[in-house]
Amino acid sequence: MSADCLFCSIIAGDIPADRVLENDAVVAFRDIAPKADTHVLVVPRTHAPDVAALAATAPGELAAMALAAQEIADAECGGQFKWIFNTGEKAGQTVFHAHGHLLGGDLGGSLV
């Protein structure tokens, strides 16, 4: 945990969030500025600055994030979803704790 990290504070329960799922490895909560019908952040409990760092230091938590994303998508959007990671400030990352944006529902096409 990092004392000055927003997501570490949410994980610790110090800051409220609309939690969707949590287990020993991850916490998932609704984005405060949703970009889709379903927009959930899937966050590992282990602090790592981005997804690449998480893969290097805690690959099991990255796998747990993927399983959690699928579980949420199964419950909320027919099992179909986009999972986006912003890595670095120029890529739009604003909270430097690894997290995936699960987007589901009518997304109006493909980004790629």
MDTraj code that builds the backbone (N, CA, C; nanometers):
import mdtraj as md
import numpy as np

residues = "MET SER ALA ASP CYS LEU PHE CYS SER ILE ILE ALA GLY ASP ILE PRO ALA ASP ARG VAL LEU GLU ASN ASP ALA VAL VAL ALA PHE ARG ASP ILE ALA PRO LYS ALA ASP THR HIS VAL LEU VAL VAL PRO ARG THR HIS ALA PRO ASP VAL ALA ALA LEU ALA ALA THR ALA PRO GLY GLU LEU ALA ALA MET ALA LEU ALA ALA GLN GLU ILE ALA ASP ALA GLU CYS GLY GLY GLN PHE LYS TRP ILE PHE ASN THR GLY GLU LYS ALA GLY GLN THR VAL PHE HIS ALA HIS GLY HIS LEU LEU GLY GLY ASP LEU GLY GLY SER LEU VAL".split()
xyz = np.array([
    [0.0836, -0.1185, 0.0000],
    [0.0000, 0.0000, 0.0000],
    [0.0882, 0.1250, 0.0000],
    [0.0375, 0.2242, -0.0665],
    [0.1068, 0.3518, -0.0715],
    [0.0195, 0.4563, -0.0014],
    [0.0774, 0.5282, 0.0920],
    [0.0009, 0.6221, 0.1746],
    [-0.0643, 0.7333, 0.0934],
    [-0.0044, 0.7725, -0.0188],
    [-0.0580, 0.8842, -0.0957],
    [-0.1320, 0.8394, -0.2220],
    [-0.1703, 0.7124, -0.2297],
    [-0.2367, 0.6583, -0.3484],
    [-0.3882, 0.6527, -0.3274],
    [-0.4628, 0.7147, -0.4178],
    [-0.6084, 0.7163, -0.4103],
    [-0.6654, 0.5747, -0.4059],
    [-0.6181, 0.4867, -0.4935],
    [-0.6747, 0.3521, -0.4975],
    [-0.6361, 0.2701, -0.3754],
    [-0.5180, 0.2906, -0.3202],
    [-0.4818, 0.2228, -0.1948],
    [-0.5760, 0.2676, -0.0833],
    [-0.6133, 0.3959, -0.0838],
    [-0.7068, 0.4462, 0.0174],
    [-0.8455, 0.3865, -0.0008],
    [-0.8884, 0.3685, -0.1257],
    [-1.0171, 0.3042, -0.1517],
    [-1.0121, 0.1585, -0.1064],
    [-0.9051, 0.0879, -0.1408],
    [-0.8897, -0.0528, -0.1015],
    [-0.8949, -0.0660, 0.0506],
    [-0.8294, 0.0257, 0.1209],
    [-0.8254, 0.0222, 0.2673],
    [-0.9592, 0.0599, 0.3305],
    [-1.0503, 0.1150, 0.2526],
    [-1.1798, 0.1572, 0.3054],
    [-1.1795, 0.2985, 0.3600],
    [-1.0708, 0.3713, 0.3404],
    [-1.0613, 0.5080, 0.3899],
    [-1.1402, 0.6066, 0.3038],
    [-1.1607, 0.5717, 0.1774],
    [-1.2388, 0.6530, 0.0848],
    [-1.3505, 0.5643, 0.0320],
    [-1.4749, 0.6121, 0.0349],
    [-1.5855, 0.5279, -0.0115],
    [-1.5837, 0.5087, -0.1632],
    [-1.6348, 0.3954, -0.2063],
    [-1.6497, 0.3645, -0.3485],
    [-1.7662, 0.2675, -0.3628],
    [-1.8276, 0.2675, -0.4786],
    [-1.9371, 0.1751, -0.5085],
    [-1.8743, 0.0419, -0.5519],
    [-1.8453, -0.0417, -0.4539],
    [-1.7761, -0.1685, -0.4795],
    [-1.8702, -0.2674, -0.5472],
    [-1.8157, -0.3332, -0.6478],
    [-1.8894, -0.4319, -0.7263],
    [-1.8460, -0.5729, -0.6896],
    [-1.7173, -0.5896, -0.6623],
    [-1.6597, -0.7205, -0.6316],
    [-1.5307, -0.6980, -0.5538],
    [-1.5045, -0.7873, -0.4608],
    [-1.3732, -0.7871, -0.3969],
    [-1.3409, -0.9265, -0.3490],
    [-1.2112, -0.9569, -0.3521],
    [-1.1615, -1.0838, -0.3006],
    [-1.0211, -1.0592, -0.2463],
    [-0.9482, -1.1652, -0.2216],
    [-0.8145, -1.1500, -0.1619],
    [-0.7166, -1.0762, -0.2524],
    [-0.7405, -1.0783, -0.3843],
    [-0.6449, -1.0205, -0.4785],
    [-0.6869, -0.8864, -0.5364],
    [-0.8180, -0.8631, -0.5527],
    [-0.8639, -0.7439, -0.6231],
    [-0.9820, -0.6772, -0.5536],
    [-0.9998, -0.5508, -0.5878],
    [-1.1193, -0.4752, -0.5524],
    [-1.1674, -0.4117, -0.6823],
    [-1.2975, -0.4211, -0.7079],
    [-1.3551, -0.3604, -0.8274],
    [-1.4660, -0.2655, -0.7852],
    [-1.4666, -0.1466, -0.8451],
    [-1.5659, -0.0452, -0.8092],
    [-1.6006, 0.0379, -0.9315],
    [-1.7188, 0.0974, -0.9276],
    [-1.7680, 0.1770, -1.0400],
    [-1.6875, 0.3055, -1.0554],
    [-1.6592, 0.3396, -1.1797],
    [-1.5890, 0.4636, -1.2111],
    [-1.6812, 0.5811, -1.1786],
    [-1.6245, 0.6873, -1.1231],
    [-1.7066, 0.8031, -1.0856],
    [-1.7464, 0.8872, -1.2073],
    [-1.6822, 0.8650, -1.3214],
    [-1.7162, 0.9353, -1.4454],
    [-1.7296, 0.8303, -1.5563],
    [-1.8377, 0.7514, -1.5530],
    [-1.8484, 0.6380, -1.6460],
    [-1.8511, 0.6786, -1.7925],
    [-1.7854, 0.5983, -1.8738],
    [-1.7788, 0.6187, -2.0185],
    [-1.8619, 0.5151, -2.0935],
    [-1.9332, 0.4293, -2.0201],
    [-2.0157, 0.3235, -2.0803],
    [-2.1230, 0.2851, -1.9798],
    [-2.2216, 0.2073, -2.0273],
    [-2.3280, 0.1591, -1.9383],
    [-2.2688, 0.0898, -1.8160],
    [-2.1712, 0.0042, -1.8387],
    [-2.0947, -0.0575, -1.7308],
    [-1.9529, -0.0043, -1.7410],
    [-1.9044, 0.0610, -1.6368],
    [-1.7665, 0.1103, -1.6317],
    [-1.7158, 0.0863, -1.4898],
    [-1.6381, -0.0200, -1.4778],
    [-1.5885, -0.0637, -1.3476],
    [-1.4366, -0.0660, -1.3516],
    [-1.3741, -0.0158, -1.2467],
    [-1.2286, -0.0246, -1.2340],
    [-1.1950, -0.1515, -1.1566],
    [-1.1082, -0.2337, -1.2139],
    [-1.0617, -0.3560, -1.1486],
    [-0.9187, -0.3286, -1.1042],
    [-0.8975, -0.3314, -0.9724],
    [-0.7735, -0.2830, -0.9121],
    [-0.7106, -0.3935, -0.8269],
    [-0.5812, -0.4217, -0.8459],
    [-0.5174, -0.5195, -0.7580],
    [-0.4948, -0.4611, -0.6193],
    [-0.4985, -0.5457, -0.5193],
    [-0.4698, -0.4985, -0.3834],
    [-0.3225, -0.4588, -0.3692],
    [-0.2368, -0.5225, -0.4453],
    [-0.0941, -0.4887, -0.4428],
    [-0.0719, -0.3595, -0.5195],
    [0.0013, -0.2673, -0.4580],
    [0.0317, -0.1417, -0.5268],
    [0.1429, -0.1649, -0.6283],
    [0.1140, -0.1321, -0.7520],
    [0.2125, -0.1287, -0.8602],
    [0.1723, -0.0094, -0.9459],
    [0.2674, 0.0637, -1.0013],
    [0.2327, 0.1874, -1.0707],
    [0.1541, 0.1689, -1.2006],
    [0.1684, 0.0537, -1.2657],
    [0.0967, 0.0302, -1.3906],
    [0.0894, -0.1195, -1.4175],
    [0.0192, -0.1560, -1.5242],
    [-0.0054, -0.2975, -1.5527],
    [0.1237, -0.3733, -1.5838],
    [0.2197, -0.3101, -1.6498],
    [0.3452, -0.3788, -1.6803],
    [0.4235, -0.4095, -1.5524],
    [0.4255, -0.3142, -1.4606],
    [0.4933, -0.3373, -1.3329],
    [0.4229, -0.4471, -1.2545],
    [0.2898, -0.4488, -1.2585],
    [0.2158, -0.5534, -1.1900],
    [0.2467, -0.6901, -1.2499],
    [0.2516, -0.6992, -1.3815],
    [0.2828, -0.8265, -1.4479],
    [0.4207, -0.8760, -1.4082],
    [0.5145, -0.7843, -1.3894],
    [0.6506, -0.8224, -1.3523],
    [0.6616, -0.8651, -1.2070],
    [0.5845, -0.8011, -1.1186],
    [0.6010, -0.8257, -0.9758],
    [0.4945, -0.9164, -0.9147],
    [0.3743, -0.9183, -0.9741],
    [0.2639, -0.9975, -0.9175],
    [0.1728, -1.0496, -1.0285],
    [0.2257, -1.1362, -1.1147],
    [0.1450, -1.1840, -1.2281],
    [0.0183, -1.2568, -1.1860],
    [0.0183, -1.3175, -1.0698],
    [-0.1014, -1.3848, -1.0211],
    [-0.2150, -1.2869, -0.9960],
    [-0.1816, -1.1659, -0.9518],
    [-0.2851, -1.0650, -0.9305],
    [-0.3396, -1.0134, -1.0627],
    [-0.2551, -1.0076, -1.1655],
    [-0.3043, -0.9685, -1.2971],
    [-0.4032, -1.0739, -1.3487],
    [-0.3723, -1.1997, -1.3292],
    [-0.4651, -1.3070, -1.3677],
    [-0.5945, -1.2969, -1.2864],
    [-0.5838, -1.2671, -1.1585],
    [-0.7028, -1.2511, -1.0744],
    [-0.7871, -1.1340, -1.1222],
    [-0.7240, -1.0283, -1.1705],
    [-0.7974, -0.9151, -1.2253],
    [-0.8781, -0.9577, -1.3477],
    [-0.8171, -1.0382, -1.4346],
    [-0.8873, -1.0843, -1.5550],
    [-1.0079, -1.1702, -1.5179],
    [-0.9916, -1.2577, -1.4210],
    [-1.1039, -1.3412, -1.3769],
    [-1.2146, -1.2567, -1.3153],
    [-1.1769, -1.1551, -1.2382],
    [-1.2760, -1.0658, -1.1789],
    [-1.3491, -0.9875, -1.2875],
    [-1.2757, -0.9401, -1.3876],
    [-1.3381, -0.8667, -1.4974],
    [-1.4418, -0.9537, -1.5674],
    [-1.4082, -1.0791, -1.5922],
    [-1.5034, -1.1679, -1.6574],
    [-1.6257, -1.1928, -1.5700],
    [-1.6038, -1.2103, -1.4404],
    [-1.7152, -1.2321, -1.3481],
    [-1.8110, -1.1130, -1.3475],
    [-1.7560, -0.9932, -1.3458],
    [-1.8388, -0.8728, -1.3478],
    [-1.9123, -0.8621, -1.4813],
    [-1.8424, -0.8858, -1.5907],
    [-1.9053, -0.8783, -1.7226],
    [-2.0152, -0.9828, -1.7369],
    [-1.9940, -1.1013, -1.6840],
    [-2.0982, -1.2044, -1.6881],
    [-2.2240, -1.1564, -1.6171],
    [-2.2059, -1.0883, -1.5043],
    [-2.3189, -1.0425, -1.4239],
    [-2.3872, -0.9188, -1.4817],
    [-2.3097, -0.8324, -1.5494],
    [-2.3644, -0.7017, -1.5863],
    [-2.3831, -0.6763, -1.7348],
    [-2.3108, -0.7474, -1.8193],
    [-2.3193, -0.7132, -1.9618],
    [-2.3043, -0.8352, -2.0525],
    [-2.3679, -0.9440, -2.0141],
    [-2.3712, -1.0619, -2.1002],
    [-2.2366, -1.1243, -2.1280],
    [-2.1386, -1.0973, -2.0432],
    [-2.0066, -1.1588, -2.0573],
    [-1.9156, -1.0922, -2.1582],
    [-1.9635, -0.9886, -2.2268],
    [-1.8830, -0.9215, -2.3291],
    [-1.8360, -0.7865, -2.2757],
    [-1.7083, -0.7564, -2.2971],
    [-1.6544, -0.6323, -2.2415],
    [-1.5252, -0.5928, -2.3101],
    [-1.4890, -0.4670, -2.2923],
    [-1.3554, -0.4171, -2.3267],
    [-1.2836, -0.3966, -2.1951],
    [-1.1546, -0.4208, -2.1978],
    [-1.0731, -0.4033, -2.0781],
    [-0.9547, -0.3175, -2.1177],
    [-0.9475, -0.1969, -2.0653],
    [-0.8479, -0.0992, -2.1090],
    [-0.7568, -0.0624, -1.9926],
    [-0.6264, -0.0606, -2.0217],
    [-0.5257, -0.0153, -1.9262],
    [-0.4577, 0.1084, -1.9841],
    [-0.4599, 0.2183, -1.9120],
    [-0.3810, 0.3352, -1.9485],
    [-0.2489, 0.3239, -1.8733],
    [-0.1397, 0.3312, -1.9475],
    [-0.0084, 0.3149, -1.8859],
    [0.0773, 0.4359, -1.9187],
    [0.0922, 0.5227, -1.8221],
    [0.1705, 0.6438, -1.8393],
    [0.0821, 0.7662, -1.8584],
    [0.1341, 0.8793, -1.8183],
    [0.0591, 1.0048, -1.8222],
    [0.0141, 1.0397, -1.9639],
    [0.1005, 1.0220, -2.0629],
    [0.0643, 1.0562, -2.2009],
    [-0.0427, 0.9630, -2.2570],
    [-0.0609, 0.8467, -2.1949],
    [-0.1648, 0.7528, -2.2371],
    [-0.2945, 0.7747, -2.1595],
    [-0.2972, 0.8745, -2.0723],
    [-0.4179, 0.9072, -1.9991],
    [-0.4250, 0.8534, -1.8578],
    [-0.3174, 0.7916, -1.8089],
    [-0.3206, 0.7405, -1.6723],
    [-0.3131, 0.8575, -1.5751],
    [-0.4096, 0.8632, -1.4823],
    [-0.4116, 0.9720, -1.3838],
    [-0.3911, 0.9217, -1.2418],
    [-0.4188, 0.7940, -1.2172],
    [-0.3920, 0.7330, -1.0869],
    [-0.2863, 0.6260, -1.1108],
    [-0.1728, 0.6406, -1.0462],
    [-0.0601, 0.5518, -1.0735],
    [-0.0592, 0.4322, -0.9791],
    [-0.1672, 0.3562, -0.9903],
    [-0.1870, 0.2256, -0.9267],
    [-0.2510, 0.1439, -1.0384],
    [-0.1916, 0.0327, -1.0738],
    [-0.2419, -0.0478, -1.1855],
    [-0.3925, -0.0672, -1.1727],
    [-0.4628, -0.0527, -1.2838],
    [-0.6067, -0.0758, -1.2852],
    [-0.6538, -0.0908, -1.4290],
    [-0.7525, -0.1770, -1.4452],
    [-0.8134, -0.1955, -1.5760],
    [-0.9534, -0.1389, -1.5757],
    [-0.9879, -0.0715, -1.6842],
    [-1.1236, -0.0187, -1.7024],
    [-1.2047, -0.1247, -1.7758],
    [-1.3032, -0.1813, -1.7084],
    [-1.3943, -0.2744, -1.7703],
    [-1.5113, -0.1939, -1.8256],
    [-1.5317, -0.1994, -1.9559],
    [-1.6391, -0.1274, -2.0217],
    [-1.7316, -0.2275, -2.0871],
    [-1.8611, -0.2132, -2.0628],
    [-1.9578, -0.3041, -2.1212],
    [-2.0876, -0.2347, -2.1535],
    [-2.1715, -0.3051, -2.2259],
    [-2.2977, -0.2489, -2.2710],
    [-2.2840, -0.2078, -2.4161],
    [-2.3668, -0.1137, -2.4607],
    [-2.3604, -0.0651, -2.5977],
    [-2.2423, 0.0318, -2.6095],
    [-2.1344, -0.0147, -2.6692],
    [-2.0127, 0.0655, -2.6784],
    [-2.0003, 0.1366, -2.8125],
    [-2.0961, 0.1156, -2.9024],
    [-2.0954, 0.1880, -3.0284],
    [-1.9805, 0.1550, -3.1190],
    [-1.9359, 0.0320, -3.1212],
    [-1.8288, -0.0064, -3.2126],
    [-1.6997, -0.0359, -3.1404],
    [-1.5956, -0.0434, -3.2182],
    [-1.4656, -0.0844, -3.1672],
    [-1.3671, 0.0318, -3.1671],
    [-1.2810, 0.0333, -3.0685],
    [-1.1722, 0.1309, -3.0657],
    [-1.0572, 0.0879, -3.1554],
    [-1.0441, -0.0405, -3.1757],
    [-0.9355, -0.0945, -3.2597],
    [-0.9909, -0.1913, -3.3619],
])
top = md.Topology()
chain = top.add_chain()
for i, resn in enumerate(residues, 1):
    res = top.add_residue(resn, chain, resSeq=i)
    for name in ("N", "CA", "C"):
        top.add_atom(name, md.element.get_by_symbol(name[0]), res)
traj = md.Trajectory(xyz[None], top)
